[in-house]
Amino acid sequence: MFAANALGRNARGAGAPAVQALVNTASPQDEDVTTFASEALIWMGDRAQARDLMKKGAVGLLKLRLTVAQSAPCSGSRSWARRC
């Protein structure tokens, strides 16, 4: 979890598409990776990634869908990341 936060705080959106590719709601084995990648996207604050997170949050396992769907609104700006 610390690594996801550090990546998100330091990358500032440069690696957002690569981190977005790690988000997967289809397999329960990907729960940790999906959670940490979603959190890193929040800290990156790349607004363009929020739409893709919502699309991924529409299908798959319920627990992972909720994690991804909760991350999407927080991905927009730094002020939202502090509140979420």
PyMOL Python script that loads the backbone (N, CA, C, O; Angstrom):
from pymol import cmd

cmd.read_pdbstr("""\
ATOM      1  N   MET A   1       0.829  -1.180   0.000  1.00  0.00           N
ATOM      2  CA  MET A   1       0.000   0.000   0.000  1.00  0.00           C
ATOM      3  C   MET A   1       0.878   1.251   0.000  1.00  0.00           C
ATOM      4  O   MET A   1       0.582   2.220  -0.700  1.00  0.00           O
ATOM      5  N   PHE A   2       1.938   1.231   0.769  1.00  0.00           N
ATOM      6  CA  PHE A   2       2.833   2.378   0.810  1.00  0.00           C
ATOM      7  C   PHE A   2       3.422   2.648  -0.569  1.00  0.00           C
ATOM      8  O   PHE A   2       3.558   3.801  -0.978  1.00  0.00           O
ATOM      9  N   ALA A   3       3.770   1.581  -1.281  1.00  0.00           N
ATOM     10  CA  ALA A   3       4.343   1.737  -2.623  1.00  0.00           C
ATOM     11  C   ALA A   3       3.340   2.370  -3.573  1.00  0.00           C
ATOM     12  O   ALA A   3       3.714   3.203  -4.399  1.00  0.00           O
ATOM     13  N   ALA A   4       2.075   1.989  -3.469  1.00  0.00           N
ATOM     14  CA  ALA A   4       1.046   2.574  -4.335  1.00  0.00           C
ATOM     15  C   ALA A   4       0.888   4.059  -4.064  1.00  0.00           C
ATOM     16  O   ALA A   4       0.760   4.855  -4.994  1.00  0.00           O
ATOM     17  N   ASN A   5       0.896   4.435  -2.789  1.00  0.00           N
ATOM     18  CA  ASN A   5       0.792   5.852  -2.435  1.00  0.00           C
ATOM     19  C   ASN A   5       2.000   6.628  -2.941  1.00  0.00           C
ATOM     20  O   ASN A   5       1.861   7.712  -3.508  1.00  0.00           O
ATOM     21  N   ALA A   6       3.183   6.066  -2.731  1.00  0.00           N
ATOM     22  CA  ALA A   6       4.403   6.755  -3.161  1.00  0.00           C
ATOM     23  C   ALA A   6       4.446   6.904  -4.672  1.00  0.00           C
ATOM     24  O   ALA A   6       4.826   7.958  -5.182  1.00  0.00           O
ATOM     25  N   LEU A   7       4.063   5.866  -5.387  1.00  0.00           N
ATOM     26  CA  LEU A   7       4.031   5.941  -6.845  1.00  0.00           C
ATOM     27  C   LEU A   7       3.065   7.020  -7.310  1.00  0.00           C
ATOM     28  O   LEU A   7       3.393   7.822  -8.184  1.00  0.00           O
ATOM     29  N   GLY A   8       1.893   7.037  -6.731  1.00  0.00           N
ATOM     30  CA  GLY A   8       0.900   8.031  -7.115  1.00  0.00           C
ATOM     31  C   GLY A   8       1.326   9.447  -6.804  1.00  0.00           C
ATOM     32  O   GLY A   8       1.074  10.356  -7.595  1.00  0.00           O
ATOM     33  N   ARG A   9       1.964   9.648  -5.674  1.00  0.00           N
ATOM     34  CA  ARG A   9       2.387  10.998  -5.279  1.00  0.00           C
ATOM     35  C   ARG A   9       3.553  11.498  -6.120  1.00  0.00           C
ATOM     36  O   ARG A   9       3.649  12.695  -6.392  1.00  0.00           O
ATOM     37  N   ASN A  10       4.425  10.611  -6.531  1.00  0.00           N
ATOM     38  CA  ASN A  10       5.617  11.015  -7.269  1.00  0.00           C
ATOM     39  C   ASN A  10       5.431  11.030  -8.775  1.00  0.00           C
ATOM     40  O   ASN A  10       6.055  11.843  -9.458  1.00  0.00           O
ATOM     41  N   ALA A  11       4.600  10.163  -9.310  1.00  0.00           N
ATOM     42  CA  ALA A  11       4.480  10.031 -10.766  1.00  0.00           C
ATOM     43  C   ALA A  11       3.697  11.183 -11.387  1.00  0.00           C
ATOM     44  O   ALA A  11       3.968  11.569 -12.524  1.00  0.00           O
ATOM     45  N   ARG A  12       2.748  11.727 -10.669  1.00  0.00           N
ATOM     46  CA  ARG A  12       1.954  12.866 -11.154  1.00  0.00           C
ATOM     47  C   ARG A  12       1.331  12.617 -12.526  1.00  0.00           C
ATOM     48  O   ARG A  12       1.277  13.519 -13.361  1.00  0.00           O
ATOM     49  N   GLY A  13       0.863  11.392 -12.753  1.00  0.00           N
ATOM     50  CA  GLY A  13       0.126  11.109 -13.977  1.00  0.00           C
ATOM     51  C   GLY A  13       0.951  10.558 -15.113  1.00  0.00           C
ATOM     52  O   GLY A  13       0.393  10.136 -16.126  1.00  0.00           O
ATOM     53  N   ALA A  14       2.256  10.549 -14.978  1.00  0.00           N
ATOM     54  CA  ALA A  14       3.096  10.074 -16.078  1.00  0.00           C
ATOM     55  C   ALA A  14       2.869   8.596 -16.355  1.00  0.00           C
ATOM     56  O   ALA A  14       2.887   8.178 -17.513  1.00  0.00           O
ATOM     57  N   GLY A  15       2.659   7.811 -15.333  1.00  0.00           N
ATOM     58  CA  GLY A  15       2.467   6.378 -15.510  1.00  0.00           C
ATOM     59  C   GLY A  15       1.032   5.933 -15.356  1.00  0.00           C
ATOM     60  O   GLY A  15       0.771   4.741 -15.191  1.00  0.00           O
ATOM     61  N   ALA A  16       0.100   6.857 -15.406  1.00  0.00           N
ATOM     62  CA  ALA A  16      -1.306   6.526 -15.179  1.00  0.00           C
ATOM     63  C   ALA A  16      -1.843   5.466 -16.130  1.00  0.00           C
ATOM     64  O   ALA A  16      -2.531   4.556 -15.669  1.00  0.00           O
ATOM     65  N   PRO A  17      -1.572   5.530 -17.433  1.00  0.00           N
ATOM     66  CA  PRO A  17      -2.093   4.479 -18.309  1.00  0.00           C
ATOM     67  C   PRO A  17      -1.547   3.085 -17.964  1.00  0.00           C
ATOM     68  O   PRO A  17      -2.273   2.096 -18.065  1.00  0.00           O
ATOM     69  N   ALA A  18      -0.288   3.004 -17.562  1.00  0.00           N
ATOM     70  CA  ALA A  18       0.291   1.715 -17.185  1.00  0.00           C
ATOM     71  C   ALA A  18      -0.348   1.182 -15.902  1.00  0.00           C
ATOM     72  O   ALA A  18      -0.602  -0.017 -15.786  1.00  0.00           O
ATOM     73  N   VAL A  19      -0.604   2.063 -14.947  1.00  0.00           N
ATOM     74  CA  VAL A  19      -1.251   1.658 -13.700  1.00  0.00           C
ATOM     75  C   VAL A  19      -2.704   1.283 -13.980  1.00  0.00           C
ATOM     76  O   VAL A  19      -3.222   0.335 -13.390  1.00  0.00           O
ATOM     77  N   GLN A  20      -3.353   2.004 -14.857  1.00  0.00           N
ATOM     78  CA  GLN A  20      -4.736   1.704 -15.237  1.00  0.00           C
ATOM     79  C   GLN A  20      -4.841   0.292 -15.818  1.00  0.00           C
ATOM     80  O   GLN A  20      -5.844  -0.390 -15.607  1.00  0.00           O
ATOM     81  N   ALA A  21      -3.821  -0.144 -16.541  1.00  0.00           N
ATOM     82  CA  ALA A  21      -3.835  -1.476 -17.137  1.00  0.00           C
ATOM     83  C   ALA A  21      -3.819  -2.579 -16.075  1.00  0.00           C
ATOM     84  O   ALA A  21      -4.210  -3.711 -16.360  1.00  0.00           O
ATOM     85  N   LEU A  22      -3.377  -2.267 -14.864  1.00  0.00           N
ATOM     86  CA  LEU A  22      -3.346  -3.251 -13.787  1.00  0.00           C
ATOM     87  C   LEU A  22      -4.709  -3.473 -13.144  1.00  0.00           C
ATOM     88  O   LEU A  22      -4.914  -4.482 -12.469  1.00  0.00           O
ATOM     89  N   VAL A  23      -5.632  -2.560 -13.341  1.00  0.00           N
ATOM     90  CA  VAL A  23      -6.956  -2.660 -12.726  1.00  0.00           C
ATOM     91  C   VAL A  23      -7.777  -3.703 -13.470  1.00  0.00           C
ATOM     92  O   VAL A  23      -8.020  -3.585 -14.671  1.00  0.00           O
ATOM     93  N   ASN A  24      -8.201  -4.734 -12.729  1.00  0.00           N
ATOM     94  CA  ASN A  24      -8.958  -5.835 -13.315  1.00  0.00           C
ATOM     95  C   ASN A  24     -10.017  -6.272 -12.310  1.00  0.00           C
ATOM     96  O   ASN A  24      -9.686  -6.600 -11.170  1.00  0.00           O
ATOM     97  N   THR A  25     -11.268  -6.282 -12.708  1.00  0.00           N
ATOM     98  CA  THR A  25     -12.343  -6.650 -11.794  1.00  0.00           C
ATOM     99  C   THR A  25     -12.871  -8.055 -12.047  1.00  0.00           C
ATOM    100  O   THR A  25     -13.857  -8.452 -11.426  1.00  0.00           O
ATOM    101  N   ALA A  26     -12.248  -8.816 -12.935  1.00  0.00           N
ATOM    102  CA  ALA A  26     -12.767 -10.127 -13.305  1.00  0.00           C
ATOM    103  C   ALA A  26     -12.288 -11.259 -12.396  1.00  0.00           C
ATOM    104  O   ALA A  26     -13.002 -12.248 -12.225  1.00  0.00           O
ATOM    105  N   SER A  27     -11.113 -11.137 -11.818  1.00  0.00           N
ATOM    106  CA  SER A  27     -10.527 -12.239 -11.057  1.00  0.00           C
ATOM    107  C   SER A  27     -10.342 -11.874  -9.591  1.00  0.00           C
ATOM    108  O   SER A  27      -9.807 -10.810  -9.279  1.00  0.00           O
ATOM    109  N   PRO A  28     -10.783 -12.752  -8.687  1.00  0.00           N
ATOM    110  CA  PRO A  28     -10.582 -12.461  -7.258  1.00  0.00           C
ATOM    111  C   PRO A  28      -9.104 -12.477  -6.856  1.00  0.00           C
ATOM    112  O   PRO A  28      -8.744 -11.920  -5.819  1.00  0.00           O
ATOM    113  N   GLN A  29      -8.255 -13.102  -7.656  1.00  0.00           N
ATOM    114  CA  GLN A  29      -6.825 -13.132  -7.365  1.00  0.00           C
ATOM    115  C   GLN A  29      -6.180 -11.760  -7.551  1.00  0.00           C
ATOM    116  O   GLN A  29      -5.095 -11.510  -7.027  1.00  0.00           O
ATOM    117  N   ASP A  30      -6.833 -10.882  -8.283  1.00  0.00           N
ATOM    118  CA  ASP A  30      -6.288  -9.552  -8.557  1.00  0.00           C
ATOM    119  C   ASP A  30      -6.763  -8.494  -7.570  1.00  0.00           C
ATOM    120  O   ASP A  30      -6.606  -7.300  -7.825  1.00  0.00           O
ATOM    121  N   GLU A  31      -7.337  -8.912  -6.451  1.00  0.00           N
ATOM    122  CA  GLU A  31      -7.917  -7.946  -5.513  1.00  0.00           C
ATOM    123  C   GLU A  31      -6.875  -6.956  -4.987  1.00  0.00           C
ATOM    124  O   GLU A  31      -7.112  -5.748  -5.002  1.00  0.00           O
ATOM    125  N   ASP A  32      -5.742  -7.447  -4.528  1.00  0.00           N
ATOM    126  CA  ASP A  32      -4.722  -6.548  -3.977  1.00  0.00           C
ATOM    127  C   ASP A  32      -4.172  -5.604  -5.037  1.00  0.00           C
ATOM    128  O   ASP A  32      -4.040  -4.403  -4.798  1.00  0.00           O
ATOM    129  N   VAL A  33      -3.854  -6.142  -6.195  1.00  0.00           N
ATOM    130  CA  VAL A  33      -3.305  -5.312  -7.274  1.00  0.00           C
ATOM    131  C   VAL A  33      -4.312  -4.252  -7.692  1.00  0.00           C
ATOM    132  O   VAL A  33      -3.950  -3.094  -7.897  1.00  0.00           O
ATOM    133  N   THR A  34      -5.569  -4.643  -7.820  1.00  0.00           N
ATOM    134  CA  THR A  34      -6.616  -3.698  -8.218  1.00  0.00           C
ATOM    135  C   THR A  34      -6.789  -2.606  -7.165  1.00  0.00           C
ATOM    136  O   THR A  34      -6.912  -1.430  -7.510  1.00  0.00           O
ATOM    137  N   THR A  35      -6.800  -2.975  -5.909  1.00  0.00           N
ATOM    138  CA  THR A  35      -6.956  -1.996  -4.831  1.00  0.00           C
ATOM    139  C   THR A  35      -5.805  -0.994  -4.820  1.00  0.00           C
ATOM    140  O   THR A  35      -6.026   0.214  -4.742  1.00  0.00           O
ATOM    141  N   PHE A  36      -4.583  -1.501  -4.897  1.00  0.00           N
ATOM    142  CA  PHE A  36      -3.420  -0.617  -4.846  1.00  0.00           C
ATOM    143  C   PHE A  36      -3.303   0.246  -6.096  1.00  0.00           C
ATOM    144  O   PHE A  36      -2.930   1.416  -6.011  1.00  0.00           O
ATOM    145  N   ALA A  37      -3.619  -0.321  -7.250  1.00  0.00           N
ATOM    146  CA  ALA A  37      -3.561   0.457  -8.492  1.00  0.00           C
ATOM    147  C   ALA A  37      -4.620   1.557  -8.481  1.00  0.00           C
ATOM    148  O   ALA A  37      -4.360   2.673  -8.930  1.00  0.00           O
ATOM    149  N   SER A  38      -5.804   1.250  -7.974  1.00  0.00           N
ATOM    150  CA  SER A  38      -6.860   2.262  -7.881  1.00  0.00           C
ATOM    151  C   SER A  38      -6.453   3.389  -6.949  1.00  0.00           C
ATOM    152  O   SER A  38      -6.705   4.560  -7.231  1.00  0.00           O
ATOM    153  N   GLU A  39      -5.822   3.033  -5.838  1.00  0.00           N
ATOM    154  CA  GLU A  39      -5.370   4.058  -4.898  1.00  0.00           C
ATOM    155  C   GLU A  39      -4.259   4.919  -5.500  1.00  0.00           C
ATOM    156  O   GLU A  39      -4.225   6.133  -5.295  1.00  0.00           O
ATOM    157  N   ALA A  40      -3.362   4.292  -6.235  1.00  0.00           N
ATOM    158  CA  ALA A  40      -2.295   5.053  -6.888  1.00  0.00           C
ATOM    159  C   ALA A  40      -2.877   6.035  -7.903  1.00  0.00           C
ATOM    160  O   ALA A  40      -2.385   7.155  -8.040  1.00  0.00           O
ATOM    161  N   LEU A  41      -3.925   5.614  -8.615  1.00  0.00           N
ATOM    162  CA  LEU A  41      -4.562   6.516  -9.588  1.00  0.00           C
ATOM    163  C   LEU A  41      -5.204   7.712  -8.895  1.00  0.00           C
ATOM    164  O   LEU A  41      -5.221   8.813  -9.443  1.00  0.00           O
ATOM    165  N   ILE A  42      -5.726   7.501  -7.702  1.00  0.00           N
ATOM    166  CA  ILE A  42      -6.292   8.628  -6.956  1.00  0.00           C
ATOM    167  C   ILE A  42      -5.206   9.662  -6.678  1.00  0.00           C
ATOM    168  O   ILE A  42      -5.412  10.858  -6.887  1.00  0.00           O
ATOM    169  N   TRP A  43      -4.056   9.203  -6.212  1.00  0.00           N
ATOM    170  CA  TRP A  43      -2.981  10.122  -5.878  1.00  0.00           C
ATOM    171  C   TRP A  43      -2.386  10.782  -7.114  1.00  0.00           C
ATOM    172  O   TRP A  43      -1.900  11.911  -7.039  1.00  0.00           O
ATOM    173  N   MET A  44      -2.419  10.090  -8.251  1.00  0.00           N
ATOM    174  CA  MET A  44      -1.906  10.688  -9.482  1.00  0.00           C
ATOM    175  C   MET A  44      -2.777  11.848  -9.930  1.00  0.00           C
ATOM    176  O   MET A  44      -2.282  12.814 -10.511  1.00  0.00           O
ATOM    177  N   GLY A  45      -4.076  11.757  -9.661  1.00  0.00           N
ATOM    178  CA  GLY A  45      -4.978  12.853  -9.981  1.00  0.00           C
ATOM    179  C   GLY A  45      -5.210  13.061 -11.456  1.00  0.00           C
ATOM    180  O   GLY A  45      -5.509  14.177 -11.881  1.00  0.00           O
ATOM    181  N   ASP A  46      -5.080  12.017 -12.247  1.00  0.00           N
ATOM    182  CA  ASP A  46      -5.303  12.116 -13.694  1.00  0.00           C
ATOM    183  C   ASP A  46      -6.788  11.943 -13.983  1.00  0.00           C
ATOM    184  O   ASP A  46      -7.320  10.835 -13.923  1.00  0.00           O
ATOM    185  N   ARG A  47      -7.438  13.036 -14.292  1.00  0.00           N
ATOM    186  CA  ARG A  47      -8.883  13.046 -14.500  1.00  0.00           C
ATOM    187  C   ARG A  47      -9.322  12.123 -15.649  1.00  0.00           C
ATOM    188  O   ARG A  47     -10.420  11.567 -15.615  1.00  0.00           O
ATOM    189  N   ALA A  48      -8.476  11.966 -16.645  1.00  0.00           N
ATOM    190  CA  ALA A  48      -8.823  11.123 -17.797  1.00  0.00           C
ATOM    191  C   ALA A  48      -8.978   9.656 -17.400  1.00  0.00           C
ATOM    192  O   ALA A  48      -9.670   8.907 -18.090  1.00  0.00           O
ATOM    193  N   GLN A  49      -8.362   9.239 -16.324  1.00  0.00           N
ATOM    194  CA  GLN A  49      -8.437   7.850 -15.898  1.00  0.00           C
ATOM    195  C   GLN A  49      -9.758   7.526 -15.200  1.00  0.00           C
ATOM    196  O   GLN A  49     -10.132   6.356 -15.120  1.00  0.00           O
ATOM    197  N   ALA A  50     -10.462   8.517 -14.702  1.00  0.00           N
ATOM    198  CA  ALA A  50     -11.709   8.285 -13.967  1.00  0.00           C
ATOM    199  C   ALA A  50     -12.764   7.632 -14.852  1.00  0.00           C
ATOM    200  O   ALA A  50     -13.485   6.747 -14.391  1.00  0.00           O
ATOM    201  N   ARG A  51     -12.869   8.035 -16.076  1.00  0.00           N
ATOM    202  CA  ARG A  51     -13.861   7.463 -16.992  1.00  0.00           C
ATOM    203  C   ARG A  51     -13.578   5.979 -17.221  1.00  0.00           C
ATOM    204  O   ARG A  51     -14.499   5.162 -17.219  1.00  0.00           O
ATOM    205  N   ASP A  52     -12.312   5.635 -17.419  1.00  0.00           N
ATOM    206  CA  ASP A  52     -11.952   4.234 -17.625  1.00  0.00           C
ATOM    207  C   ASP A  52     -12.196   3.407 -16.364  1.00  0.00           C
ATOM    208  O   ASP A  52     -12.602   2.248 -16.450  1.00  0.00           O
ATOM    209  N   LEU A  53     -11.951   3.994 -15.198  1.00  0.00           N
ATOM    210  CA  LEU A  53     -12.229   3.289 -13.953  1.00  0.00           C
ATOM    211  C   LEU A  53     -13.721   2.991 -13.817  1.00  0.00           C
ATOM    212  O   LEU A  53     -14.090   1.903 -13.374  1.00  0.00           O
ATOM    213  N   MET A  54     -14.571   3.922 -14.183  1.00  0.00           N
ATOM    214  CA  MET A  54     -16.012   3.695 -14.109  1.00  0.00           C
ATOM    215  C   MET A  54     -16.446   2.594 -15.059  1.00  0.00           C
ATOM    216  O   MET A  54     -17.319   1.795 -14.721  1.00  0.00           O
ATOM    217  N   LYS A  55     -15.849   2.538 -16.245  1.00  0.00           N
ATOM    218  CA  LYS A  55     -16.177   1.464 -17.190  1.00  0.00           C
ATOM    219  C   LYS A  55     -15.778   0.109 -16.627  1.00  0.00           C
ATOM    220  O   LYS A  55     -16.528  -0.861 -16.739  1.00  0.00           O
ATOM    221  N   LYS A  56     -14.602   0.041 -16.024  1.00  0.00           N
ATOM    222  CA  LYS A  56     -14.148  -1.216 -15.437  1.00  0.00           C
ATOM    223  C   LYS A  56     -14.967  -1.576 -14.205  1.00  0.00           C
ATOM    224  O   LYS A  56     -15.156  -2.755 -13.903  1.00  0.00           O
ATOM    225  N   GLY A  57     -15.446  -0.576 -13.502  1.00  0.00           N
ATOM    226  CA  GLY A  57     -16.259  -0.815 -12.316  1.00  0.00           C
ATOM    227  C   GLY A  57     -17.674  -1.251 -12.625  1.00  0.00           C
ATOM    228  O   GLY A  57     -18.426  -1.584 -11.708  1.00  0.00           O
ATOM    229  N   ALA A  58     -18.055  -1.258 -13.880  1.00  0.00           N
ATOM    230  CA  ALA A  58     -19.410  -1.647 -14.262  1.00  0.00           C
ATOM    231  C   ALA A  58     -19.568  -3.154 -14.428  1.00  0.00           C
ATOM    232  O   ALA A  58     -20.692  -3.657 -14.432  1.00  0.00           O
ATOM    233  N   VAL A  59     -18.470  -3.875 -14.565  1.00  0.00           N
ATOM    234  CA  VAL A  59     -18.545  -5.330 -14.769  1.00  0.00           C
ATOM    235  C   VAL A  59     -17.540  -6.026 -13.862  1.00  0.00           C
ATOM    236  O   VAL A  59     -16.557  -5.424 -13.430  1.00  0.00           O
ATOM    237  N   GLY A  60     -17.792  -7.288 -13.580  1.00  0.00           N
ATOM    238  CA  GLY A  60     -16.852  -8.073 -12.781  1.00  0.00           C
ATOM    239  C   GLY A  60     -17.402  -8.419 -11.415  1.00  0.00           C
ATOM    240  O   GLY A  60     -18.606  -8.327 -11.175  1.00  0.00           O
ATOM    241  N   LEU A  61     -16.517  -8.816 -10.525  1.00  0.00           N
ATOM    242  CA  LEU A  61     -16.889  -9.197  -9.171  1.00  0.00           C
ATOM    243  C   LEU A  61     -17.277  -7.966  -8.352  1.00  0.00           C
ATOM    244  O   LEU A  61     -16.646  -6.914  -8.451  1.00  0.00           O
ATOM    245  N   LEU A  62     -18.311  -8.115  -7.556  1.00  0.00           N
ATOM    246  CA  LEU A  62     -18.882  -6.984  -6.825  1.00  0.00           C
ATOM    247  C   LEU A  62     -17.861  -6.281  -5.925  1.00  0.00           C
ATOM    248  O   LEU A  62     -17.783  -5.053  -5.926  1.00  0.00           O
ATOM    249  N   LYS A  63     -17.095  -7.033  -5.172  1.00  0.00           N
ATOM    250  CA  LYS A  63     -16.137  -6.417  -4.240  1.00  0.00           C
ATOM    251  C   LYS A  63     -15.111  -5.561  -4.989  1.00  0.00           C
ATOM    252  O   LYS A  63     -14.791  -4.455  -4.554  1.00  0.00           O
ATOM    253  N   LEU A  64     -14.604  -6.065  -6.101  1.00  0.00           N
ATOM    254  CA  LEU A  64     -13.631  -5.306  -6.885  1.00  0.00           C
ATOM    255  C   LEU A  64     -14.288  -4.140  -7.610  1.00  0.00           C
ATOM    256  O   LEU A  64     -13.688  -3.076  -7.757  1.00  0.00           O
ATOM    257  N   ARG A  65     -15.517  -4.341  -8.061  1.00  0.00           N
ATOM    258  CA  ARG A  65     -16.245  -3.254  -8.722  1.00  0.00           C
ATOM    259  C   ARG A  65     -16.428  -2.080  -7.780  1.00  0.00           C
ATOM    260  O   ARG A  65     -16.273  -0.929  -8.187  1.00  0.00           O
ATOM    261  N   LEU A  66     -16.756  -2.355  -6.526  1.00  0.00           N
ATOM    262  CA  LEU A  66     -16.952  -1.275  -5.548  1.00  0.00           C
ATOM    263  C   LEU A  66     -15.662  -0.514  -5.300  1.00  0.00           C
ATOM    264  O   LEU A  66     -15.667   0.714  -5.207  1.00  0.00           O
ATOM    265  N   THR A  67     -14.554  -1.243  -5.194  1.00  0.00           N
ATOM    266  CA  THR A  67     -13.258  -0.587  -4.987  1.00  0.00           C
ATOM    267  C   THR A  67     -12.941   0.361  -6.127  1.00  0.00           C
ATOM    268  O   THR A  67     -12.535   1.503  -5.909  1.00  0.00           O
ATOM    269  N   VAL A  68     -13.130  -0.124  -7.345  1.00  0.00           N
ATOM    270  CA  VAL A  68     -12.814   0.681  -8.526  1.00  0.00           C
ATOM    271  C   VAL A  68     -13.791   1.847  -8.665  1.00  0.00           C
ATOM    272  O   VAL A  68     -13.381   2.967  -8.971  1.00  0.00           O
ATOM    273  N   ALA A  69     -15.074   1.591  -8.444  1.00  0.00           N
ATOM    274  CA  ALA A  69     -16.078   2.655  -8.577  1.00  0.00           C
ATOM    275  C   ALA A  69     -15.881   3.752  -7.527  1.00  0.00           C
ATOM    276  O   ALA A  69     -16.132   4.924  -7.808  1.00  0.00           O
ATOM    277  N   GLN A  70     -15.438   3.386  -6.330  1.00  0.00           N
ATOM    278  CA  GLN A  70     -15.182   4.394  -5.298  1.00  0.00           C
ATOM    279  C   GLN A  70     -13.949   5.227  -5.624  1.00  0.00           C
ATOM    280  O   GLN A  70     -13.856   6.384  -5.214  1.00  0.00           O
ATOM    281  N   SER A  71     -13.017   4.657  -6.347  1.00  0.00           N
ATOM    282  CA  SER A  71     -11.794   5.372  -6.703  1.00  0.00           C
ATOM    283  C   SER A  71     -12.010   6.383  -7.821  1.00  0.00           C
ATOM    284  O   SER A  71     -11.325   7.404  -7.874  1.00  0.00           O
ATOM    285  N   ALA A  72     -12.943   6.110  -8.703  1.00  0.00           N
ATOM    286  CA  ALA A  72     -13.142   6.953  -9.883  1.00  0.00           C
ATOM    287  C   ALA A  72     -13.440   8.413  -9.551  1.00  0.00           C
ATOM    288  O   ALA A  72     -12.782   9.291 -10.109  1.00  0.00           O
ATOM    289  N   PRO A  73     -14.398   8.722  -8.669  1.00  0.00           N
ATOM    290  CA  PRO A  73     -14.668  10.143  -8.407  1.00  0.00           C
ATOM    291  C   PRO A  73     -13.507  10.861  -7.730  1.00  0.00           C
ATOM    292  O   PRO A  73     -13.386  12.081  -7.834  1.00  0.00           O
ATOM    293  N   CYS A  74     -12.664  10.118  -7.044  1.00  0.00           N
ATOM    294  CA  CYS A  74     -11.543  10.723  -6.332  1.00  0.00           C
ATOM    295  C   CYS A  74     -10.343  10.965  -7.247  1.00  0.00           C
ATOM    296  O   CYS A  74      -9.377  11.608  -6.835  1.00  0.00           O
ATOM    297  N   SER A  75     -10.388  10.465  -8.466  1.00  0.00           N
ATOM    298  CA  SER A  75      -9.234  10.555  -9.357  1.00  0.00           C
ATOM    299  C   SER A  75      -9.079  11.909 -10.026  1.00  0.00           C
ATOM    300  O   SER A  75      -8.090  12.142 -10.721  1.00  0.00           O
ATOM    301  N   GLY A  76     -10.024  12.792  -9.831  1.00  0.00           N
ATOM    302  CA  GLY A  76     -10.023  14.040 -10.572  1.00  0.00           C
ATOM    303  C   GLY A  76      -9.002  15.073 -10.172  1.00  0.00           C
ATOM    304  O   GLY A  76      -8.327  15.619 -11.045  1.00  0.00           O
ATOM    305  N   SER A  77      -8.857  15.363  -8.921  1.00  0.00           N
ATOM    306  CA  SER A  77      -7.964  16.460  -8.527  1.00  0.00           C
ATOM    307  C   SER A  77      -7.308  16.143  -7.196  1.00  0.00           C
ATOM    308  O   SER A  77      -7.738  15.237  -6.483  1.00  0.00           O
ATOM    309  N   ARG A  78      -6.289  16.875  -6.870  1.00  0.00           N
ATOM    310  CA  ARG A  78      -5.571  16.687  -5.612  1.00  0.00           C
ATOM    311  C   ARG A  78      -6.487  16.964  -4.407  1.00  0.00           C
ATOM    312  O   ARG A  78      -6.396  16.263  -3.399  1.00  0.00           O
ATOM    313  N   SER A  79      -7.352  17.958  -4.495  1.00  0.00           N
ATOM    314  CA  SER A  79      -8.212  18.268  -3.352  1.00  0.00           C
ATOM    315  C   SER A  79      -9.159  17.106  -3.047  1.00  0.00           C
ATOM    316  O   SER A  79      -9.432  16.833  -1.879  1.00  0.00           O
ATOM    317  N   TRP A  80      -9.662  16.421  -4.069  1.00  0.00           N
ATOM    318  CA  TRP A  80     -10.531  15.270  -3.850  1.00  0.00           C
ATOM    319  C   TRP A  80      -9.744  14.109  -3.271  1.00  0.00           C
ATOM    320  O   TRP A  80     -10.262  13.368  -2.436  1.00  0.00           O
ATOM    321  N   ALA A  81      -8.495  13.939  -3.704  1.00  0.00           N
ATOM    322  CA  ALA A  81      -7.679  12.837  -3.195  1.00  0.00           C
ATOM    323  C   ALA A  81      -7.474  12.969  -1.688  1.00  0.00           C
ATOM    324  O   ALA A  81      -7.404  11.961  -0.984  1.00  0.00           O
ATOM    325  N   ARG A  82      -7.380  14.168  -1.200  1.00  0.00           N
ATOM    326  CA  ARG A  82      -7.213  14.362   0.244  1.00  0.00           C
ATOM    327  C   ARG A  82      -8.478  14.008   1.003  1.00  0.00           C
ATOM    328  O   ARG A  82      -8.400  13.566   2.149  1.00  0.00           O
ATOM    329  N   ARG A  83      -9.628  14.190   0.400  1.00  0.00           N
ATOM    330  CA  ARG A  83     -10.901  13.935   1.076  1.00  0.00           C
ATOM    331  C   ARG A  83     -11.287  12.471   1.037  1.00  0.00           C
ATOM    332  O   ARG A  83     -12.010  12.009   1.920  1.00  0.00           O
ATOM    333  N   CYS A  84     -10.830  11.726   0.045  1.00  0.00           N
ATOM    334  CA  CYS A  84     -11.277  10.326  -0.132  1.00  0.00           C
ATOM    335  C   CYS A  84     -10.507   9.363   0.683  1.00  0.00           C
ATOM    336  O   CYS A  84     -10.772   8.162   0.633  1.00  0.00           O
TER     337      CYS A  84
END
""", "prot")
cmd.dss("prot")
cmd.show_as("cartoon", "prot")
cmd.util.cbc("prot")
cmd.orient("prot")
